Amino acid sequence: MAQLTRLELANWAALYAATALCCAIALALSIVGAGVHVCRERAWEEVRSVRQAILFVPKLWWLWQRLYFRSTPVIIAIVGGFAMTLRWS
């Protein structure tokens, strides 16, 4: 297996950093989006017992997951576009 050149190593590090940044932004936006949705719906008012509270947590988690996973194509497009601008040789 061939060793990476300095340029390739720097490009891969930049791609990992760009991916991490995009994922962090998507995480923050999905948390804010889920919070806004819960506040608008006043979903906590339906929780009146321990059983309802236990069932509320997976609903909230699923809401966050849907919002976060919707950002996947955008992250791929941004990082892919960034990779196309790098010189690899």
N, C-alpha and C positions, 0 to 999 in steps of 0.2 A: 504494500500500500504506500503510495507516494505521500510525502510530507507536504503540509500546506505551506505556501509561500507567505511572506508577511502581509502582502496585499490581500490574499484570500482569507487569512486569519482576521485581519482588520475588517473585511467585508462581512464575514460571518458574525463577528462580535457586534457590528453595527446592525445587522439584521435581527439578532437576538435582542438587542437593546430596543430597537424599533417595535418589535413584537411585544415586548414587555410593557413598553409605554402605551401602545394601543390597547392592550388587554387591561391595563390599569385604568385608562380612561373609560373603557367599556364597563368595567366593574363599577366605577364611581357613578356613571350615568345610569346603570341598571339599578343600583341601590336607590338613587334619588328617584328614578321612575317608579320603582315599587313603593317607595315611601309616599310619593304623591298620590299614587293610585289608592293606597290604603287610607290616606287622609281624606281623599275625595269621597270614597265609598263609606267612610267611617266604619270600617270592617270590625274594629275592636268592640263596637257596641253590641255585636252579636255574641261576644264571648261572655257567658254568664256562669260557666261552671268549669271545673278542671278538665272535664272531658272535651268541652268545646275549645278550651285553650290548647289542649294537646292536638286537636284536629286543625286548629288555626295555623299552627307552625308549618305543617307540610304545605298548606295552601299558599302561605306567604313565600316559602322556599320555592315552590313551583312557579309562582309569579315572577320571582327574581330570575330563576333559571330561564324562563321563556324570554325575558327581556335581554339577558346576557347572551344567550345563544343566537338571538336575532342579529347580534353585532358581528358574528363570525364571518359572513361574506364581506363585510366592510373591512374588517381587520385583514383578511386575506388580500383584498384588492389594494389596500394601502401599503402593506408590506411587500406585496408583489410589485407594485409600481415603484416603490423605493429600491427594490432589488434590481429592477431594470435600469435604474440610473447609475448604478455602481459599475466601475471598471473592474473586470475580473482578470485581466491579463495585462 
